[in-house]
Amino acid sequence: MSSRFLQHQDPRGPLAAVPGLFVTLLAGLASALALVPAALFAAGPGATTVFRDAADEAGLTFRHFNGMIGSFYFPEMTGQGGALFDFDGDGDLDVYFRQGTLLGQGDTPDQALFPIAGPLGDRLYRNDTSFENGAVGNRFVDVSASAGLRETGYGMGMAVGDYDGDGHLDVYLTNYDDNQMWRSRGDGSFENVTAKTGTGESRWSTSSTFLDLDDDGDLDLFSANYVHFDVDKNPTCFASTSARDYCGPSAFASEPDRLWRNRGDGTFEDVSVESGIARVRGAGLGVISGDFNSDGKPDLYVANDGEANHLWLNRGKGVFVDDALFSGTAFNRHGSPEASMGLASADFDGDGREDLFLTHLAQESNTFYRSLGDGLFEDRSRETQLAAPSMPYTSFGVAPVDFDNDGWPDLAVANGAVRILLDLASSGDRYPLEQPNQLFRNRGDGSFEEVTGRAGSGFTDAEVSRGLASGDLDQDGAVDLVIFNNNGPVRLLMNQAARGASWLGVAGLSTGTNLKVITRSGRGLARGVRTDGSYCSSSDSRLVVGLGGERPVELHVGRRGRPIRIYDPPVDVYLVIAR
């Protein structure tokens, strides 16, 4: 993809900053702001569907294999996710897929209930695709071999971040077996540095995240661990019909999570115990970072399956305290733990504070926690009208994506059962867990409406969806989605609803940075930079702020006591801001 850089001239100078604050510009650029070109194609807003599945035409032929042979191994139906990130630094998003394998020591491919499609192991696809007039040209190219990736374990999730500060994105892979850290060499290839960095973990890990917990400029690492499952001691569980079924997490012992501090020399120190993180256990499936009590320090929120969730508040000096019970986020409004899987955080109601949304098991309903400020939340699932539509479904991945760029974050939810669905089983379905996904539009009045019916086949077709990553794949300011289906094909969902709507893009900001766009009418649009959340997945770090047809007059970028202010920022482009 070609790109051009233009100089942005503000009426009050190239960059207007709050007095006494400092800005370091993108290296190698003479201008204060680098402008990436806007849409590579144009289309009217009257699209018949919100998202169009373009996986096949784009060459994303990956198909997940969960290794099932009829033994009902627990990890088969819990995984998996992937990532959207620019691994080669060419300016567009590439796609990483986590893959499964045979679980039992003596299991053979001929025992598999579904065929193995292609070589086992994770796959990395480079984005060589051109997007012209709504059509997808060229292809995504499988570069797993040239990238040197030889991960063949039982994949679950991943985190993406530049842990060594060399300007290239590295990946941390969580597995049912041993986790792995892969460092980018900067030439399109990776090397396994798990032992060198000291980030190995043999327990069953799920979601993970890179974040700077101590504000020293180096990314630290957190991994959520699930339960202790031994393939050789696989328990037998049954459905209500007395038929064999998958066990739930209550059949296994929960595990403590792990936290590593980045020493700044390419190695990490395990601080799980002294930080307080490892002093409690929980069946962790999702994790998201954010400053949930507005004290300027990044915190961690962990979604636990069937147990109280954890809100780890950062007290400084490497100490964390679980404040979930006091904050109102440990249980739902009835005081009950739920089967928490995925999670999202965004300012859904426009009050400047980030709320929380959690996905759960069928008949529990997904949960919306509205932020009251100062680290306090209340369960508003029923009032937002998000509870009832979720009751029939088991939900995993979730993305707070403003699909129509009206300035209100919407919700895309990936669904798929974990216990056998009797109606599907009775029809002869060999993997009877399929459910449709869901899309909810934010009305802007504190409530949501389900619009799955016009969301496209990637939502209405029933599959066993798990991970969900979001990002602007074609650089048009309309955020797209990738859905990672368990034991099934990938879905590349290109956003058609937001094309032509005005937006403001920001790139180059570090995880944890907050910004606010002030429009001409005085409306404030608050957003936070993150790649974590969802379920076992990592998303685009760039921010796309839908403007709802308004004109931005100010952009405030918070940098932990060193904010900058940009007047009259241009629209329909990405502003690349770096120090």
Secondary structure, 3 states (H helix, E strand, C coil): CCCCCCCCCECCECCCCCCCCCCCCCCCCCCCCEEECCCCCCCCCCCCCCEEECHHHHCCCCECCCCCCCCCCHHHHCCCCEEEECCCCCCCCEEEECCCCCCCCCCCHHHCCCCCCCCCCCEEEEECCEEECCEEECCEEECCCCCCCCCCCCEEEEEEECCCCCCCCEEEEEECCCCEEEEECCCCCEEECHHHHCCCCCCCEEEEEEECCCCCCCCEEEEEECECCCHHHCCCEECCCCCEECCCHHHCCEECCEEEEECCCCCEEECHHHHCHHHCCECEEEEEEECCCCCCCCEEEEEEECCCCEEEEEEECCEEEECHHHHCCCCCCCCCCCECCCEEEECCCCCCCCEEEECCCCCCCCEEEEEEECCEEEECCCCCCCHHHHCCCCEEEEECCCCCCCCCCCEEEEECCCCCCHHHHHCCCCCCCCECCEEEEECCCCCEEECHHHCCHHHHCCECEEEEEEECCCCCCCCEEEEEECCCECEEEEECCCCCCCEEEEECCCCCCEEEEEECCCCEEEEECCCCCECCCECCCCEEEECCCCCEEEEEEECCCCCEEEECCCCCCEEECCC
